[in-house]
Amino acid sequence: MKKYNTIIFVPHARARFRQMTISTRALGLAAAGAAILLVAAVAFGWAFFATSRQDRLYRFAMAENDRLRASTAALHRKLDGVSKQLTDFEARTRRLAIVAGLSEAVRPGVGGPAPVPGTGADLAGESALLASRLALLETQFTHRRELVAETPTVWPVHGVVNSGFGVRADPFTGQPAFHEGLDISTPRSEPVLATADGVVVRSGWAGEYGKAIAIAHGDRYETLFGHLEQTLVAEGQRVRRGDRVGLVGSTGRSTAPHLHYEVHVDGHAVNPLDYILETR
């Protein structure tokens, strides 16, 4: 036998009572449905807010990732720049060491694991090594001021090096030939400067070199300036680094105005670039 429940609605004032009869089963189903709807609404609301929170966290993580990626890229660019500067600094330190006659400062380090290029540890190690080399060089230069003054360490003329030290094709024959200096292209009549203190040992015509000047710098070094338009110093004259000694020309075995510049150490031609400390 079905059970019924009567629901009475009591209105305000004098309105008639209203009632509604519903079975107990229907009432239970309605209550269950309402409970299910409530649970579903709560679950949906929780899921919505949880999803929104996860979305905010995701967007924050992506923004942070982009920021870290940009910072990392900037750091790598800075490290690359510092690494290039250290490489240039090391090359200049090596030339300084050659000039000072300090073999320990140009000898590469031995032992230990190979560093990873571009890392902070590698740069720190290179910086420490360069600092120690410079300390040695400072001490060496202090004791060798006269030697330094007599070492050809500056550019003899402003211009562009169009032929370096070593084997090249002879401009007249096209055959391989050893070039004992630098050919520096520059306008005619450009002043040529002494690259170190010394004494002029040749000033005048010198065969294929045309008008040339040779300067002895102490007991070890000698420089030669060829294809000059005019010489401005005489044999036996003492000169200092930076003094004008001649003018650029194209005399002798030459195809165009330029300066042929040689450096000799103990009678042997060497690459002048190993001794030039100025940067351009």
C-alpha positions in Angstrom: 0.0 0.0 0.0 1.4 3.3 -1.0 2.0 6.0 1.6 1.2 9.6 0.8 2.3 12.8 2.3 0.3 16.0 2.3 2.0 19.3 2.0 -0.1 22.3 3.2 0.6 25.8 2.0 -0.6 28.5 4.4 -1.0 31.8 2.6 -1.1 35.3 4.3 -4.3 37.1 5.2 -7.6 35.3 4.4 -6.6 33.3 1.3 -7.6 29.7 1.3 -5.2 27.0 2.4 -3.7 25.0 -0.4 -2.5 21.4 -0.1 -0.6 19.0 -2.3 -0.5 15.3 -1.8 2.6 13.4 -2.9 3.6 9.8 -2.4 6.5 9.0 -0.1 8.4 7.4 -2.9 8.0 10.5 -5.2 9.1 12.7 -2.3 12.2 10.6 -1.8 13.0 10.6 -5.4 12.6 14.4 -5.5 14.9 14.8 -2.4 17.4 12.4 -4.0 17.4 14.4 -7.2 17.8 17.6 -5.3 20.7 16.2 -3.4 22.3 14.9 -6.7 21.9 18.3 -8.3 23.4 20.0 -5.2 26.4 17.6 -5.2 26.8 18.1 -9.0 26.7 21.9 -8.6 29.3 21.8 -5.8 31.5 19.4 -7.8 31.2 21.6 -10.9 32.0 24.7 -8.9 35.1 23.0 -7.4 36.2 21.8 -10.7 35.8 25.2 -12.3 37.8 27.0 -9.6 40.5 24.3 -9.6 40.8 24.5 -13.4 41.0 28.3 -13.2 43.7 28.0 -10.6 45.6 25.5 -12.7 45.3 27.8 -15.7 46.7 30.8 -13.7 49.6 28.6 -12.5 50.2 27.4 -16.0 50.3 31.0 -17.4 52.6 32.0 -14.5 54.9 29.1 -15.2 55.0 29.9 -18.9 55.8 33.6 -18.2 58.5 32.6 -15.8 59.9 30.1 -18.3 60.0 32.8 -21.0 61.7 35.2 -18.5 64.3 32.6 -17.5 64.9 31.7 -21.2 65.5 35.4 -22.0 67.8 35.8 -19.0 69.7 32.7 -20.0 70.1 33.9 -23.6 71.3 37.3 -22.3 73.8 35.6 -19.9 75.1 33.5 -22.8 75.6 36.6 -24.9 77.5 38.3 -22.1 79.6 35.2 -21.5 80.4 35.0 -25.2 81.4 38.7 -25.2 83.6 38.2 -22.1 85.1 35.0 -23.7 86.0 36.9 -26.8 87.5 39.8 -24.8 89.6 37.3 -22.8 90.8 35.6 -26.0 91.9 39.0 -27.3 93.4 39.9 -24.0 95.3 36.6 -23.9 96.7 37.2 -27.4 97.9 40.6 -26.4 99.4 39.2 -23.2 101.2 36.6 -25.3 102.7 39.3 -27.5 103.7 41.2 -24.4 105.4 38.1 -23.1 107.3 37.7 -26.4 108.4 41.3 -26.2 109.5 40.9 -22.6 111.3 37.6 -23.3 109.2 35.9 -20.7 108.7 32.4 -21.9 106.7 31.2 -18.8 103.9 33.7 -19.6 103.3 32.2 -23.1 103.6 28.6 -22.1 100.1 27.0 -22.1 99.0 25.3 -18.9 99.2 21.5 -18.6 97.4 19.0 -16.5 93.8 18.9 -15.2 90.6 18.3 -17.0 89.8 20.3 -20.2 87.5 23.3 -19.4 84.2 23.6 -21.1 84.3 26.7 -23.4 82.0 29.6 -22.4 81.3 28.4 -18.9 81.7 30.6 -15.8 84.3 28.3 -14.3 86.3 28.4 -17.6 86.2 32.2 -17.7 87.2 32.4 -14.1 90.1 30.1 -14.7 91.2 32.1 -17.8 91.0 35.3 -15.8 93.1 33.9 -13.0 95.7 32.6 -15.5 95.8 36.0 -17.3 96.2 37.8 -14.0 99.2 35.6 -13.1 100.7 36.2 -16.5 100.3 40.0 -16.2 101.9 40.0 -12.8 104.9 38.2 -14.2 105.0 40.6 -17.1 104.9 43.7 -14.9 107.8 42.3 -12.9 109.7 41.5 -16.1 109.0 44.9 -17.7 110.2 46.7 -14.5 113.6 45.0 -14.9 113.7 45.4 -18.7 112.7 48.9 -19.5 115.6 49.4 -21.8 114.8 46.2 -23.7 111.2 47.3 -24.0 112.1 50.7 -25.4 114.2 48.9 -28.0 111.5 46.4 -29.0 109.4 47.3 -32.0 105.9 47.3 -30.6 103.9 49.9 -32.6 102.6 50.2 -36.1 105.0 52.0 -38.4 102.3 53.6 -40.5 98.5 53.9 -40.6 97.0 51.6 -43.3 95.7 48.2 -44.3 97.9 45.1 -44.3 97.4 43.6 -47.8 100.2 41.0 -47.6 101.4 39.3 -44.5 104.4 37.4 -43.3 105.0 34.0 -44.8 104.6 32.2 -48.2 102.6 34.1 -50.8 102.3 34.4 -54.5 105.0 36.8 -55.9 103.1 39.9 -57.3 105.4 39.9 -60.3 105.9 36.2 -61.2 102.9 34.6 -59.5 105.2 31.9 -58.1 105.2 31.0 -54.4 107.8 33.1 -52.5 108.5 33.7 -48.8 107.6 37.2 -47.7 109.7 38.4 -44.8 107.5 41.2 -43.6 104.2 43.1 -43.9 103.0 45.1 -46.9 100.9 48.0 -45.5 98.9 49.8 -48.1 98.6 53.5 -47.4 98.7 56.8 -49.5 101.9 58.1 -50.9 103.8 60.5 -48.6 102.2 59.1 -45.5 104.7 59.5 -42.6 106.6 56.4 -41.5 107.4 56.1 -37.8 110.2 54.4 -35.9 108.7 51.5 -34.0 111.3 51.5 -31.2 114.4 53.4 -29.9 117.5 52.7 -32.0 120.2 53.8 -34.3 119.8 54.1 -38.1 122.2 51.7 -39.8 121.0 52.2 -43.4 119.4 55.1 -45.2 119.2 55.2 -49.0 118.8 52.9 -52.0 118.7 49.2 -51.2 118.0 47.3 -54.5 114.6 45.7 -54.7 113.5 47.6 -51.5 114.1 50.9 -53.3 114.7 53.7 -50.9 114.9 52.0 -47.5 115.8 52.6 -43.9 117.1 50.0 -41.4 117.2 50.7 -37.7 119.2 48.6 -35.1 117.5 48.4 -31.7 120.0 47.2 -29.2 121.8 43.9 -29.8 118.8 41.8 -30.9 116.3 43.7 -33.0 116.4 45.4 -36.3 113.6 46.9 -38.4 113.5 47.6 -42.1 111.2 50.1 -44.0 111.2 49.7 -47.8 109.8 51.3 -51.0 110.0 54.8 -49.4 109.4 57.9 -51.4 111.9 59.8 -49.1 114.2 59.0 -46.2 114.2 61.6 -43.3 117.1 60.3 -41.3 120.8 59.7 -41.8 122.9 56.7 -41.0 124.2 56.8 -37.4 121.4 59.0 -36.3 119.6 58.0 -33.0 115.8 57.8 -33.1 113.1 57.2 -30.6 109.8 55.3 -31.0 107.4 57.5 -32.8 110.0 59.6 -34.7 109.3 60.2 -38.4 112.0 58.4 -40.4 110.6 58.5 -44.0 107.6 58.9 -46.3 105.6 56.1 -48.0 106.4 55.6 -51.7 106.6 53.0 -54.4 110.3 52.8 -55.2 112.2 49.6 -56.1 110.3 46.4 -56.8 106.8 47.7 -56.0 103.5 47.9 -57.8 101.8 50.6 -55.8 102.4 53.0 -52.9 102.8 51.0 -49.7 105.3 50.3 -46.8 107.2 47.1 -46.6 108.0 46.5 -43.0 110.3 43.8 -41.5 111.3 42.8 -38.0 114.5 40.8 -37.4 115.4 39.1 -34.2 119.0 37.8 -33.8 119.4 38.1 -37.6 116.2 36.2 -38.5 113.1 37.6 -40.0 110.0 37.2 -37.7 106.3 38.0 -38.0 106.0 41.7 -37.1 102.5 41.1 -35.8 103.9 39.1 -33.0 105.5 42.3 -31.6 102.9 44.9 -32.4 100.9 45.6 -29.2 98.6 48.4 -30.5 95.0 47.6 -31.4 93.2 49.1 -34.4 
